[in-house]
Amino acid sequence: MLSTRTKSALILIAASALSMSASAHTGVEAHSHSGFISGFLHPLFGLDHLAAMVAVGLWSALAARKAGPELAWGPVGFATMLLVGAVMGLQGVAVPAVEPMIAASLLVTGLLVVSRLRVPGLVAALGVGVFAVFHGVAHGLELAGEASAWPTLVGMLAATVLLHCAGLAAGWALRQRTVWISRTAGMAVAVMGGALLMQVA
């Protein structure tokens, strides 16, 4: 029998893969960004970002040898490079293939959850960080020139950290559970990413 905590974790994971018909950059649009609250809500309602951020935390917990700093490499790398990408976008730096790379981030992180691939911490941070740059650039370009850009980005970053923590908690709860549960969740995210990738490629 699954505990309440595990059930909640599974619900959160399932929510991250509810839609495969939206575009690769979904959620609150640029014109509705108006500060911290709007920024905080954006990753929670943008299913592409929600799924990627939860999956990073989930993979980090599932692949870790034990509790400790090792858990933080992936989430810290993603959050840091998300901010770097957002600043690039605010400065008008355009990078190619933003939408395909956002979709690819779901495919890759989903497969990482399925495989529970264990890599050195710095490699994990850099690996997910590359994808995070594209998420950040998409946000930054939306917000460029807006007076509320920085409060909005702070809200997005706060939500990102929260979603990483939710993924970590879910992954830790599932470590000792039947492996198919986490693999099913990871495959759902990967399939979502593959479907989005085909739409934007």
Contact map, one row per residue, 1 for C-alpha under 8 A:
111000000000000000000000000000000000000000000000000000000000000000000000000000000000000000000000000000000000000000000000000000000000000000000000000000000000000000000000000000000000000000000000000000000
111101100000000000000000000000000000000000000000000000000000000000000000000000000000000000000000000000000000000000000000000000000000000000000000000000000000000000000000000000000000000000000000000000000
111111100000000000000000000000000000000000000000000000000000000000000000000000000000000000000000000000000000000000000000000000000000000000000000000000000000000000000000000000000000000000000000000000000
011111110000000000000000000000000000000000000000000000000000000000000000000000000000000000000000000000000000000000000000000000000000000000000000000000000000000000000000000000000000000000000000000000000
001111111000000000000000000000000000000000000000000000000000000000000000000000000000000000000000000000000000000000000000000000000000000000000000000000000000000000000000000010000000000000000000000000000
011111111100000000000000000000000000000000000000000000000000000000000000000000000000000000000000000000000000000000000000000000000000000000000000000000000000000000000000010011000000000000000000000000000
011111111110000000000000000000000000000000000000000000000000000000000000000000000000000000000000000000000000000000000000000000000000000000000000000000000000000000000000000000000000000000000000000000000
000111111111000000000000000000000000000000000000000000000000000000000000000000000000000000000000000000000000000000000000000000000000000000000000000000000000000000000000000000000000000000000000000000000
000011111111100000000000000000000000000000000000000000000000000000000000000000000000000000000000000000000000000000000000000000000000000000000000000000000000000000000110110010000000000000000000000000000
000001111111110000000000000000000000000000000000000000000000000000000000000000000000000000000000000000000000000000000000000000000000000000000000000000000000000000000000010000000000000010000000000000000
000000111111111000000000000000000000000000000000000000000000000000000000000000000000000000000000000000000000000000000000000000000000000000000000000000000000000000000000000000000000000000000000000000000
000000011111111100000000000000000000000000000000000000000000000000000000000000000000000000000000000000000000000000000000000000000000000000000000000000000000000000000000000000000000000000000000000000000
000000001111111110000000000000000000000000000000001001000000000000000000000000000000000000000000000000000000000000000000000000000000000000000000000000000000000000000010010000000000000010000000000000000
000000000111111111000000000000000000000000000000000000000000000000000000000000000000000000000000000000000000000000000000000000000000000000000000000000000000000000000000000000000000000010010000000000000
000000000011111111000000000000000000000000000000001000000000000000000000000000000000000000000000000000000000000000000000000000000000000000000000000000000000000000000000000000000000000000000000000000000
000000000001111111000000000000000000000000000011011001000000000000000000000000000000000000000000000000000000000000000000000000000000000000000000000000000000000000000000000000000000000000001000000000000
000000000000111111110000000000000000000000000010001000000000000000000000000000000000000000000000000000000000000000000000000000000000000000000000000000000000000000000000000000000000000000011001000000000
000000000000011111110000000000000000000000000010000000000000000000000000000000000000000000000000000000000000000000000000000000000000000000000000000000000000000000000000000000000000000000000000000000000
000000000000000011111100000000000000000000000010000000000000000000000000000000000000000000000000000000000000000000000000000000000000000000000000000000000000000000000000000000000000000000000001000000000
000000000000000011111100000000000000000000000000000000000000000000000000000000000000000000000000000000000000000000000000000000000000000000000000000000000000000000000000000000000000000000000001101100000
000000000000000000111110000000000000000000000000000000000000000000000000000000000000000000000000000000000000000000000000000000000000000000000000000000000000000000000000000000000000000000000000001100000
000000000000000000111111110000000000000000000000000000000000000000000000000000000000000000000000000000000000000000000000000000000000000000000000000000000000000000000000000000000000000000000000000100000
000000000000000000001111110000000000000000000000000000000000000000000000000000000000000000000000000000000000000000000000000000000000000000000000000000000000000000000000000000000000000000000000000100110
000000000000000000000111110000000000000000000001000000000000000000000000000000000000000000000000001101100000000000000000000000000000000000000000000000000000000000000000000000000000000000000000000110010
000000000000000000000111111000000000000000000101100000000000000000000000000000000000000000000000001001000000000000000000000000000000000001000000000000000000000000000000000000000000000000000000000000000
000000000000000000000111111110000000000000001111000000000000000000000000000000000000000000000000000000000000000000000000000000000000000000000000000000000000000000000000000000000000000000000000000000000
000000000000000000000000111110000000000001101110000000000000000000000000000000000000000000000000000000000000000000000000000000000000000000000000000000000000000000000000000000000000000000000000000000000
000000000000000000000000011111011000010011001100000000000000000000000000000000000000000000000000000000000000000000000000000000000000000000000000000000000000000000000000000000000000000000000000000000000
000000000000000000000000011111111000000000000000000000000000000000000000000000000000000000000000000000000000000000000000000000000000000000000100000000000000000000000000000000000000000000000000000000000
000000000000000000000000000111111000000000000000000000000000000000000000000000000000000000000000000000000000000000000000000000000000000000000110000000000000000000000000000000000000000000000000000000000
000000000000000000000000000011111000000000000000000000000000000000000000000000000000000000000000000000000000000000000000000000000000000000000000000000000000000000000000000000000000000000000000000000000
000000000000000000000000000111111100010000000000000000000000000000000000000000000000000000000000000000000000000000000000000000000000000000000000000000000000000000000000000000000000000000000000000000000
000000000000000000000000000111111110011000000000000000000000000000000000000000000000000000000000000000000000000000000000000000000000000000000010000110010000000000000000000000000000000000000000000000000
000000000000000000000000000000011111111000000000000000000000000000000000000000000000000000000000000000000000000000000000000000000000000000000000000110010000000000000000000000000000000000000000000000000
000000000000000000000000000000001111111000000000000000000000000000000000000000000000000000000000000000000000000000000000000000000000000000000000000111110010000000000000000000000000000000000000000000000
000000000000000000000000000000000111111100000000000000000000000000000000000000000000000000000000000000000000000000000000000000000000000000000000000000111111000000000000000000000000000000000000000000000
000000000000000000000000000000000111111110000000000000000000000000000000000000000000000000000000000000000000000000000000000000000000000000000000000000010010000000000000000000000000000000000000000000000
000000000000000000000000000100011111111111000000000000000000000000000000000000000000000000000000000000000000000000000000000000000000000000000000000000010010000000000000000000000000000000000000000000000
000000000000000000000000000000001111111111100000000000000000000000000000000000000000000000000000000000000000000000000000000000000000000000000000000000111111000000000000000000000000000000000000000000000
000000000000000000000000000000000001111111110000000000000000000000000000000000000000000000000000000000000000000000000000000000000000000000000000000000010111111000000000000000000000000000000000000000000
000000000000000000000000000100000000111111111000000000000000000000000000000000000000000000000000000000000000000000000000000000000000000000000000000000000011001000000000000000000000000000000000000000000
000000000000000000000000001100000000011111111100000000000000000000000000000000000000000000000000000000000000000000000000000000000000000000000000000000000001000000000000000000000000000000000000000000000
000000000000000000000000001000000000001111111110110000000000000000000000000000000000000000000000000000000000000000000000000000000000000000000000000000000001001100000000000000000000000000000000000000000
000000000000000000000000000000000000000111111110110000000000000000000000000000000000000000000000000000000000000000000000000000000000000000000000000000000000001000000000000000000000000000000000000000000
000000000000000000000000011100000000000011111110010000000000000000000000000000000000000000000000000000000000000000000000000000000000000000000000000000000000000000000000000000000000000000000000000000000
000000000000000000000000111100000000000001111111110000000000000000000000000000000000000000000000000000000000000000000000000000000000000000000000000000000000000000000000000000000000000000000000000000000
000000000000000111100000011000000000000000111111111000000000000000000000000000000000000000000000000000000000000000000000000000000000000000000000000000000000000000000000000000000000000000000000000000000
000000000000000100000001110000000000000000000111111100000000000000000000000000000000000000000000000001100100000000000000000000000000000000000000000000000000000000000000000000000000000000000000100000000
000000000000000000000000100000000000000000110111111110000000000000000000000000000000000000000000000000000000000000000000000000000000001000000000000000000000000000000000000000000000000000000000000000000
000000000000000100000000000000000000000000111111111111000000000000000000000000000000000000000000000000000000000000000000000000000000000000000000000000000000000000100000000000000000000000000000000000000
000000000000101110000000000000000000000000000011111111100000000000000000000000000000000000000000000000000100000000000000000000000000000000000000000000000000000000000000000000000000000000001000000000000
000000000000000000000000000000000000000000000001111111110000000000000000000000000000000000000000000000001100110000000000000000000000000000000000000000000000000000000000000000000000000000001000000000000
000000000000000000000000000000000000000000000000111111111000000000000000001000000000000000000000000000000000000000000000000000000000000000000000000000000000000100110010000000000000000000000000000000000
000000000000100100000000000000000000000000000000011111111100000000000000000000000000000000000000000000000000000000000000000000000000000000000000000000000000000000111111000000000000000000000000000000000
000000000000000000000000000000000000000000000000001111111110000000000000000000000000000000000000000000000100110010000000000000000000000000000000000000000000000000010010000000000000000001001000000000000
000000000000000000000000000000000000000000000000000111111111000000000000011001000000000000000000000000000000100000000000000000010000000000000000000000000000000000010010000000000000000000000000000000000
000000000000000000000000000000000000000000000000000011111111100000000000011000000000000000000000000000000000000000000000000000000000000000000000000000000000000000111111101000000000000000000000000000000
000000000000000000000000000000000000000000000000000001111111110000000000000000000000000000000000000000000000000010000000000000000000000000000000000000000000000000010011111100000000000000000000000000000
000000000000000000000000000000000000000000000000000000111111111000000000000000000000000000000000000000000000100110010000000000000000000000000000000000000000000000000011001000000000000000000000000000000
000000000000000000000000000000000000000000000000000000011111111100000111111000000000000000000000000000000000000000000000000000000000000000000000000000000000000000000001001000000000000000000000000000000
000000000000000000000000000000000000000000000000000000001111111100000010000000000000000000000000000000000000000000000000000000000000000000000000000000000000000000000011101100100000000000000000000000000
000000000000000000000000000000000000000000000000000000000111111100000000000000000000000000000000000000000000000010010000000000000000000000000000000000000000000000000000001101100000000000000000000000000
000000000000000000000000000000000000000000000000000000000011111110000000000000000000000000000000000000000000000000011100000000000000000000000000000000000000000000000000000000000000000000000000000000000
000000000000000000000000000000000000000000000000000000000001111111100110000000000000000000000000000000000000000000000100000000000000000000000000000000000000000000000000000000000000000000000000000000000
000000000000000000000000000000000000000000000000000000000000001111100100000000000000000000000000000000000000000000000000000000000000000000000000000000000000000000000000000000000000000000000000000000000
000000000000000000000000000000000000000000000000000000000000000111110100000000000000000000000000000000000000000000000000000000000000000000000000000000000000000000000000000000000000000000000000000000000
000000000000000000000000000000000000000000000000000000000000000111111110000000000000000000000000000000000000000000000000000000000000000000000000000000000000000000000000000000000000000000000000000000000
000000000000000000000000000000000000000000000000000000000000000001111111000000000000000000000000000000000000000000000000000000000000000000000000000000000000000000000000000000000000000000000000000000000
000000000000000000000000000000000000000000000000000000000000000000111111100000000000000000000000000000000000000000000000000000000000000000000000000000000000000000000000000000000000000000000000000000000
000000000000000000000000000000000000000000000000000000000001000111111111100000000000000000000000000000000000000000000000100000000000000000000000000000000000000000000000000000000000000000000000000000000
000000000000000000000000000000000000000000000000000000000001100100111111111000000000000000000000000000000000000000000000000000000000000000000000000000000000000000000001000000000000000000000000000000000
000000000000000000000000000000000000000000000000000000000001000000011111111100000000000000000000000000000000000000000000000000000000000000000000000000000000000000000000000000000000000000000000000000000
000000000000000000000000000000000000000000000000000000000001000000001111111110000000000000000000000000000000000000000000110110000000000000000000000000000000000000000000000000000000000000000000000000000
000000000000000000000000000000000000000000000000000000011001000000000011111111000000000000000000000000000000000000000000100111011000000000000000000000000000000000000000000000000000000000000000000000000
000000000000000000000000000000000000000000000000000010011001000000000011111111100000000000000000000000000000000000000000000010000000000000000000000000000000000010010000000000000000000000000000000000000
000000000000000000000000000000000000000000000000000000000000000000000001111111110000000000000000000000000000000000000000000010000000000000000000000000000000000000000000000000000000000000000000000000000
000000000000000000000000000000000000000000000000000000000000000000000000111111111000000000000000000000000000000000000000000111011000000000000000000000000000000000000000000000000000000000000000000000000
000000000000000000000000000000000000000000000000000000010000000000000000011111111100000000000000000000000000000000000000000010011111000000000000000000000000000000000000000000000000000000000000000000000
000000000000000000000000000000000000000000000000000000000000000000000000001111111110000000000000000000000000000000000000000000001001000000000000000000000000100110000000000000000000000000000000000000000
000000000000000000000000000000000000000000000000000000000000000000000000000111111111000000000000000000000000000000000000000000001000000000000000000000000000000000000000000000000000000000000000000000000
000000000000000000000000000000000000000000000000000000000000000000000000000011111111100000000000000000000000000000000000000000001101100100000000000000000000000000000000000000000000000000000000000000000
000000000000000000000000000000000000000000000000000000000000000000000000000001111111110000000000000000000000000000000000000000001001111110000000000000000000100000000000000000000000000000000000000000000
000000000000000000000000000000000000000000000000000000000000000000000000000000111111111000000000000000000000000000000000000000000000100100000000000000001000100000000000000000000000000000000000000000000
000000000000000000000000000000000000000000000000000000000000000000000000000000011111111100000000000000000000000000000000000000000000100100000000000000000000000000000000000000000000000000000000000000000
000000000000000000000000000000000000000000000000000000000000000000000000000000001111111110000000000000000000000000000000000000000001111110010000000000000000000000000000000000000000000000000000000000000
000000000000000000000000000000000000000000000000000000000000000000000000000000000111111111000000000000000000000000000000000000000000101111111000000000001000000000000000000000000000000000000000000000000
000000000000000000000000000000000000000000000000000000000000000000000000000000000011111111100000000000000000000000000000000000000000000110010000000000000000000000000000000000000000000000000000000000000
000000000000000000000000000000000000000000000000000000000000000000000000000000000001111111111100000000000000000000000000000000000000000110010000000000000000000000000000000000000000000000000000000000000
000000000000000000000000000000000000000000000000000000000000000000000000000000000000111111111100000000000000000000000000000000000000000111111111000000000000000000000000000000000000000000000000000000000
000000000000000000000000000000000000000000000000000000000000000000000000000000000000011111111000000000000000000000000000000000000000000010011011100000000000000000000000000000000000000000000000000000000
000000000000000000000000000000000000000000000000000000000000000000000000000000000000001111111000000000000000000000000000000000000000000000010001000000000000000000000000000000000000000000000000000000000
000000000000000000000000000000000000000000000000000000000000000000000000000000000000000111111100000000000000000000000000000000000000000000011001000000000000000000000000000000000000000000000000000000000
000000000000000000000000000000000000000000000000000000000000000000000000000000000000000111111110000000000000000000000000000000000000000010000000000000000000000000000000000000000000000000000000000000000
000000000000000000000000000000000000000000000000000000000000000000000000000000000000000110011111000000000000000000000000000000000000000010001000000000000000000000000000000000000000000000000000000000000
000000000000000000000000000000000000000000000000000000000000000000000000000000000000000000001111110000000000000000000000000000000000010010000000000000000000000000000000000000000000000000000000000000000
000000000000000000000000000000000000000000000000000000000000000000000000000000000000000000000111110000000000000000000000000000000000000000000000000000000000000000000000000000000000000000000000000000000
000000000000000000000000000000000000000000000000000000000000000000000000000000000000000000000011111110000000000000000000000000000000000000000000000000000000000000000000000000000000000000000000000000000
000000000000000000000000000000000000000000000000000000000000000000000000000000000000000000000011111111000000000000000000000000000000011011000000000000000000000000000000000000000000000000000000000000000
000000000000000000000001100000000000000000000000000000000000000000000000000000000000000000000000111111100000000000000000000000000000010000000000000000000000000000000000000000000000000000000000000000010
000000000000000000000001000000000000000000000000000000000000000000000000000000000000000000000000111111110000000000000000000000000000000000000000000000000000000000000000000000000000000000000000000110011
000000000000000000000000000000000000000000000000000000000000000000000000000000000000000000000000111111111000000000000000000000000010010000000000000000000000000000000000000000000000000000000000000000000
000000000000000000000001100000000000000000000001000000000000000000000000000000000000000000000000011111111100000000000000000000000010011000000000000000000000000000000000000000000000000000000000000000000
000000000000000000000001000000000000000000000001000000000000000000000000000000000000000000000000001111111110000000000000000000000000000000000000000000000000000000000000000000000000000000000000110110000
000000000000000000000000000000000000000000000000000000000000000000000000000000000000000000000000000111111111000000000000000000000000000000000000000000000000000000000000000000000000000000000000110010000
000000000000000000000000000000000000000000000000000100000000000000000000000000000000000000000000000011111111100000000000000000010010000000000000000000000000000000000000000000000000000000000000100000000
000000000000000000000000000000000000000000000001001100100000000000000000000000000000000000000000000001111111110000000000000000000000000000000000000000000000000000000000000000000000000000001101110000000
000000000000000000000000000000000000000000000000000000000000000000000000000000000000000000000000000000111111111000000000000000000000000000000000000000000000000000000000000000000000000000001111110000000
000000000000000000000000000000000000000000000000000000000000000000000000000000000000000000000000000000011111111100000000000000000000000000000000000000000000000000000000000000000000000000000100000000000
000000000000000000000000000000000000000000000000000100110010000000000000000000000000000000000000000000001111111110000000000000010000000000000000000000000000000000000000000000000000000001001100000000000
000000000000000000000000000000000000000000000000000100100000000000000000000000000000000000000000000000000111111111000000000000000000000000000000000000000000000000000000000000000000000011111110000000000
000000000000000000000000000000000000000000000000000000000000000000000000000000000000000000000000000000000011111111100000000000000000000000000000000000000000000000000000000000000000000001100100000000000
000000000000000000000000000000000000000000000000000000000010000000000000000000000000000000000000000000000001111111111000000000000000000000000000000000000000000000000000000000000000000001000000000000000
000000000000000000000000000000000000000000000000000000100110010000000000000000000000000000000000000000000000111111111000000000000000000000000000000000000000000000000000000000000000011011100000000000000
000000000000000000000000000000000000000000000000000000000000000000000000000000000000000000000000000000000000011111110000000000000000000000000000000000000000000000000000000000000000011111100000000000000
000000000000000000000000000000000000000000000000000000000000000000000000000000000000000000000000000000000000001111111000000000000000000000000000000000000000000000000000000000000000001000000000000000000
000000000000000000000000000000000000000000000000000000000010011000000000000000000000000000000000000000000000000111111100000000000000000000000000000000000000000000000000000000000000000000000000000000000
000000000000000000000000000000000000000000000000000000000000001000000000000000000000000000000000000000000000000110111110000000000000000000000000000000000000000000000000000000000000000000000000000000000
000000000000000000000000000000000000000000000000000000000000001100000000000000000000000000000000000000000000000000011111000000000000000000000000000000000000000000000000000000000000000000000000000000000
000000000000000000000000000000000000000000000000000000000000000000000000000000000000000000000000000000000000000000001111101100000000000000000000000000000000000000000000000000000000000000000000000000000
000000000000000000000000000000000000000000000000000000000000000000000000000000000000000000000000000000000000000000000111111100000000000000000000000000000000000000000000000000000000000000000000000000000
000000000000000000000000000000000000000000000000000000000000000000000100110000000000000000000000000000000000000000000011111110000000000000000000000000000000000000000000000000000000000000000000000000000
000000000000000000000000000000000000000000000000000000000000000000000000100000000000000000000000000000000000000000000001111111000000000000000000000000000000000000000000000000000000000000000000000000000
000000000000000000000000000000000000000000000000000000000000000000000000000000000000000000000000000000000000000000000011111111100000000000000000000000000000000000000000000000000000000000000000000000000
000000000000000000000000000000000000000000000000000000000000000000000000110010000000000000000000000000000000000000000011111111110000000000000000000000000000000000000000000000000000000000000000000000000
000000000000000000000000000000000000000000000000000000000000000000000000111111000000000000000000000000000000000000000000111111111000000000000000000000000000000000000000000000000000000000000000000000000
000000000000000000000000000000000000000000000000000000000000000000000000010010000000000000000000000000000000000000000000011111111100000000000000000000000000000000000000000000000000000000000000000000000
000000000000000000000000000000000000000000000000000000000000000000000000000000000000000000000000000000000000000000000000001111111110000000000000000000000000000000000000000000000000000000000000000000000
000000000000000000000000000000000000000000000000000000010000000000000000010011000000000000000000000000001000100000000000000111111111000000000000000000000000000000000000000000000000000000000000000000000
000000000000000000000000000000000000000000000000000000000000000000000000010011111100000000000000000000000000000000000000000011111111100000000000000000000000000000000000000000000000000000000000000000000
000000000000000000000000000000000000000000000000000000000000000000000000000001001000000000000000000000000000000000000000000001111111110000000000000000000000000000000000000000000000000000000000000000000
000000000000000000000000000000000000000000000000000000000000000000000000000001000000000000000000000011001000000000000000000000111111111000000000000000000000000000000000000000000000000000000000000000000
000000000000000000000000000000000000000000000000000000000000000000000000000001101100100000000000000000000000000000000000000000011111111100000000000000000000000000000000000000000000000000000000000000000
000000000000000000000000000000000000000000000000000000000000000000000000000000001111110000000000000000000000000000000000000000001111111110000000000000000000000000000000000000000000000000000000000000000
000000000000000000000000000000000000000000000000000000000000000000000000000000000100100000000010011011000000000000000000000000000111111111000000000000000000000000000000000000000000000000000000000000000
000000000000000000000000000000000000000000000000100000000000000000000000000000000100110000000000010001000000000000000000000000000011111111100000000000000000000000000000000000000000000000000000000000000
000000000000000000000000000000000000000000000000000000000000000000000000000000001111111110000000000000000000000000000000000000000001111111110000000000000000000000000000000000000000000000000000000000000
000000000000000000000000000000000000000000000000000000000000000000000000000000000100111111001110010000000000000000000000000000000000111111111000000000000000000000000000000000000000000000000000000000000
000000000000000000000000100000000000000000000000000000000000000000000000000000000000010010000000010000000000000000000000000000000000011111111100000000000000000000000000000000000000000000000000000000000
000000000000000000000000000000000000000000000000000000000000000000000000000000000000010010000000000000000000000000000000000000000000001111111110000000000000000000000000000000000000000000000000000000000
000000000000000000000000000000000000000000000000000000000000000000000000000000000000111111110000000000000000000000000000000000000000000111111111000000000000000000000000000000000000000000000000000000000
000000000000000000000000000000000000000000000000000000000000000000000000000000000000010011010100000000000000000000000000000000000000000011111111000000000000000000000000000000000000000000000000000000000
000000000000000000000000000011000000000000000000000000000000000000000000000000000000000010000000000000000000000000000000000000000000000001111111000000000000000000000000000000000000000000000000000000000
000000000000000000000000000001001000000000000000000000000000000000000000000000000000000011000000000000000000000000000000000000000000000000111111110010000000000000000000000000000000000000000000000000000
000000000000000000000000000000000000000000000000000000000000000000000000000000000000000011110000000000000000000000000000000000000000000000011111110010000000000000000000000000000000000000000000000000000
000000000000000000000000000000000000000000000000000000000000000000000000000000000000000001000000000000000000000000000000000000000000000000000011111010000000000000000000000000000000000000000000000000000
000000000000000000000000000000000000000000000000000000000000000000000000000000000000000000000000000000000000000000000000000000000000000000000011111110000000000000000000000000000000000000000000000000000
000000000000000000000000000000000000000000000000000000000000000000000000000000000000000000000000000000000000000000000000000000000000000000000000111111000000000000000000000000000000000000000000000000000
000000000000000000000000000000001110000000000000000000000000000000000000000000000000000000000000000000000000000000000000000000000000000000000000011111110000000000000000000000000000000000000000000000000
000000000000000000000000000000001110000000000000000000000000000000000000000000000000000000000000000000000000000000000000000000000000000000000011111111111000000000000000000000000000000000000000000000000
000000000000000000000000000000000010000000000000000000000000000000000000000000000000000000000000000000000000000000000000000000000000000000000000001111111100000000000000000000000000000000000000000000000
000000000000000000000000000000000011001000000000000000000000000000000000000000000000000000000000000000000000000000000000000000000000000000000000000111111110000000000000000000000000000000000000000000000
000000000000000000000000000000001111111100000000000000000000000000000000000000000000000000000000000000000000000000000000000000000000000000000000000111111111000000000000000000000000000000000000000000000
000000000000000000000000000000000001001000000000000000000000000000000000000000000010010000000000000000000000000000000000000000000000000000000000000011111111100000000000000000000000000000000000000000000
000000000000000000000000000000000001001100000000000000000000000000000000000000000000000000000000000000000000000000000000000000000000000000000000000001111111110000000000000000000000000000000000000000000
000000000000000000000000000000000011111110000000000000000000000000000000000000000000000000000000000000000000000000000000000000000000000000000000000000111111111000000000000000000000000000000000000000000
000000000000000000000000000000000001001111100000000000000000000000000000000000000000000000000000000000000000000000000000000000000000000000000000000000011111111100000000000000000000000000000000000000000
000000000000000000000000000000000000000100000000000000000000000000000000000000100110000000000000000000000000000000000000000000000000000000000000000000001111111110000000000000000000000000000000000000000
000000000000000000000000000000000000000100000000000000000000000000000000000000000000000000000000000000000000000000000000000000000000000000000000000000000111111111000000000000000000000000000000000000000
000000000000000000000000000000000000000110110000000000000000000000000000000000000000000000000000000000000000000000000000000000000000000000000000000000000011111111100000000000000000000000000000000000000
000000000000000000000000000000000000000000100000000010000000000000000000000000100000000000000000000000000000000000000000000000000000000000000000000000000001111111110000000000000000000000000000000000000
000000000000000000000000000000000000000000000000000000000000000000000000001000100000000000000000000000000000000000000000000000000000000000000000000000000000111111111000000000000000000000000000000000000
000000000000000000000000000000000000000000000000000000000000000000000000000000000000000000000000000000000000000000000000000000000000000000000000000000000000011111111100000000000000000000000000000000000
000000000000000000000000000000000000000000000000010011001000000000000000000000000000000000000000000000000000000000000000000000000000000000000000000000000000001111111110000000000000000000000000000000000
000000000000000000000000000000000000000000000000000011111100000000000000001000000000000000000000000000000000000000000000000000000000000000000000000000000000000111111111000000000000000000000000000000000
000000000000000000000000000000000000000000000000000001001000000000000000000000000000000000000000000000000000000000000000000000000000000000000000000000000000000011111111100000000000000000000000000000000
000000001000000000000000000000000000000000000000000001001000000000000000000000000000000000000000000000000000000000000000000000000000000000000000000000000000000001111111110000000000000000000000000000000
000000001000100000000000000000000000000000000000000011111110100000000000000000000000000000000000000000000000000000000000000000000000000000000000000000000000000000111111111000000000000000000000000000000
000000000000000000000000000000000000000000000000000001001111100000000010000000000000000000000000000000000000000000000000000000000000000000000000000000000000000000011111111100000000000000000000000000000
000000001000000000000000000000000000000000000000000000001100100000000000000000000000000000000000000000000000000000000000000000000000000000000000000000000000000000001111111110000000000000000000000000000
000001001100100000000000000000000000000000000000000000000100000000000000000000000000000000000000000000000000000000000000000000000000000000000000000000000000000000000111111111000000000000000000000000000
000000000000000000000000000000000000000000000000000000001111110000000000000000000000000000000000000000000000000000000000000000000000000000000000000000000000000000000011111111100000010000000000000000000
000000000000000000000000000000000000000000000000000000000100110000000000000000000000000000000000000000000000000000000000000000000000000000000000000000000000000000000001111111100000000000000000000000000
000011001000000000000000000000000000000000000000000000000000000000000000000000000000000000000000000000000000000000000000000000000000000000000000000000000000000000000000111111111000000000000000000000000
000001000000000000000000000000000000000000000000000000000000010000000000000000000000000000000000000000000000000000000000000000000000000000000000000000000000000000000000011111111110110000000000000000000
000000000000000000000000000000000000000000000000000000000000110000000000000000000000000000000000000000000000000000000000000000000000000000000000000000000000000000000000001111111010000000000000000000000
000000000000000000000000000000000000000000000000000000000000000000000000000000000000000000000000000000000000000000000000000000000000000000000000000000000000000000000000000011111110000000000000000000000
000000000000000000000000000000000000000000000000000000000000000000000000000000000000000000000000000000000000000000000000000000000000000000000000000000000000000000000000000011111110100000000000000000000
000000000000000000000000000000000000000000000000000000000000000000000000000000000000000000000000000000000000000000000000000000000000000000000000000000000000000000000000000001011111110000000000000000000
000000000000000000000000000000000000000000000000000000000000000000000000000000000000000000000000000000000000000000000000000000000000000000000000000000000000000000000000000001111111111000000000000000000
000000000000000000000000000000000000000000000000000000000000000000000000000000000000000000000000000000000000000000000000000000000000000000000000000000000000000000000000000000000111111100000000000000000
000000000000000000000000000000000000000000000000000000000000000000000000000000000000000000000000000000000000000000000000000000000000000000000000000000000000000000000000000001001111111110000000000000000
000000000000000000000000000000000000000000000000000000000000000000000000000000000000000000000000000000000000000011000000000000000000000000000000000000000000000000000000001001000111111111000000000000000
000000000000000000000000000000000000000000000000000000000000000000000000000000000000000000000000000000000000000011100000000000000000000000000000000000000000000000000000000000000011111111100000000000000
000000000000000000000000000000000000000000000000000000000000000000000000000000000000000000000000000000000000000001000000000000000000000000000000000000000000000000000000000000000001111111110000000000000
000000000100110000000000000000000000000000000000000000000000000000000000000000000000000000000000000000000000010011000000000000000000000000000000000000000000000000000000000000000000111111111000000000000
000000000000000000000000000000000000000000000000000000100000000000000000000000000000000000000000000000000000111111000000000000000000000000000000000000000000000000000000000000000000011111111100000000000
000000000000000000000000000000000000000000000000000000000000000000000000000000000000000000000000000000000000011011000000000000000000000000000000000000000000000000000000000000000000001111111110000000000
000000000000010010000000000000000000000000000000000000000000000000000000000000000000000000000000000000000000010000000000000000000000000000000000000000000000000000000000000000000000000111111111000000000
000000000000000110000000000000000000000000000000001100100000000000000000000000000000000000000000000000000110110000000000000000000000000000000000000000000000000000000000000000000000000011111111100000000
000000000000000000000000000000000000000000000000000000000000000000000000000000000000000000000000000000000111111000000000000000000000000000000000000000000000000000000000000000000000000001111111110000000
000000000000000000000000000000000000000000000000000000000000000000000000000000000000000000000000000000000010010000000000000000000000000000000000000000000000000000000000000000000000000000111111111000000
000000000000000010110000000000000000000000000000000000000000000000000000000000000000000000000000000000000110000000000000000000000000000000000000000000000000000000000000000000000000000000011111111100000
000000000000000000010000000000000000000000000001000000000000000000000000000000000000000000000000000000111110000000000000000000000000000000000000000000000000000000000000000000000000000000001111111110000
000000000000000000000000000000000000000000000000000000000000000000000000000000000000000000000000000000110110000000000000000000000000000000000000000000000000000000000000000000000000000000000111111111000
000000000000000000011000000000000000000000000000000000000000000000000000000000000000000000000000000000000000000000000000000000000000000000000000000000000000000000000000000000000000000000000011111111100
000000000000000000011111000000000000000000000000000000000000000000000000000000000000000000000000000100100000000000000000000000000000000000000000000000000000000000000000000000000000000000000001111111110
000000000000000000000001000000000000000000000000000000000000000000000000000000000000000000000000000100110000000000000000000000000000000000000000000000000000000000000000000000000000000000000000111111111
000000000000000000000000000000000000000000000000000000000000000000000000000000000000000000000000000000000000000000000000000000000000000000000000000000000000000000000000000000000000000000000000011111111
000000000000000000000010000000000000000000000000000000000000000000000000000000000000000000000000000000000000000000000000000000000000000000000000000000000000000000000000000000000000000000000000001111111
000000000000000000000011000000000000000000000000000000000000000000000000000000000000000000000000001100000000000000000000000000000000000000000000000000000000000000000000000000000000000000000000000111111
000000000000000000000000000000000000000000000000000000000000000000000000000000000000000000000000000100000000000000000000000000000000000000000000000000000000000000000000000000000000000000000000000011111
